[in-house]
Amino acid sequence: MTRGRPPRQAQREATPIAGRRGEVWPYQPKCGSPCDFTIMSPGRVAFVCVRHIRRLRCTTIELQRTFPETIMTLRLIASSPAISRELWICSPRGVWRFFRIGDESFTELGTDGAPLTAGAVGTAVVPGEASSPLHRVPASAGHPAPGKVSGEGMGFPVGETPG
């Protein structure tokens, strides 16, 4: 059972992020609706549930403990390469993380819906000014700070990428 009011403010803030990926089809708020909106884009349909979380620096195990019904409901949606079941979480400060819910796994996503690289996993999205694109900040220690080369700290010399 979810606690508290539905995350209406977070849903409104998620709409512009979703709009960058395709056409957004919101659902009418009602009891039993599995998702908050659907993103229709070429080659993929994303069913998205938006939730608030107090501690954004969480593991997938913590997500499963915090949102068991939401994740179970998302997993009832058919699974295929053209269908993405997504959980978007938002902190009280408006910082976002995005996850694709697999049958038995979680994949962290970027704002474009693509899986994050190993160096970017655990980063959170902070909406900037309306004219500037979204930028990433570390959601936990051990990840590159904004402006640093993503290969730094992963065993690659700065400026070089694996071949």
C-alpha positions, 0 to 999 in steps of 0.5 A: 500500500502506498502512503500519503498523497499521490505525488502530483507535484512530481508528476507535473515536474516529470512531464517536461522530462518525458516530453523530451523523449516523445509524446506523453499520454497522461492517465486520469488519476484513479485508484488502480491505475498502474502508471502515471503516464505513457511515453510514445516514441519511435521504437519504444513505449514507456509506461512510467510510475512517478514516486517521491522518495526521501533518500535518493541515494538508495539501492535497488533493494531499498527501492523494492522494499519502499515501493513493492506494490508499484514494482509488482504492478509494473511487472504485470505489464507485458515485457518486450524490447519495445516496451519499457516499464519505468519507475521515476523517483524524485527527492524532496529537492526535485532531483530525479533518478530513473529505472527500467524495471525488468522481470528480475532486474533494474537498469538505471536510465538517463533522461533520454531513456538509454541505460547509463554507462558504468561511470554514470550509474548512481547519478541523479538528474537536476532540472536546470533553468528552462533554457539549459539542458538537464545536467547530472550530479553525483547521487553518491560518493565514488562517481565523477563530479560534474565537469570531470571526465567520466573515465576518471577513477575507472582505471583509465587515464584522463582523456583516454577511453577504453579501446 
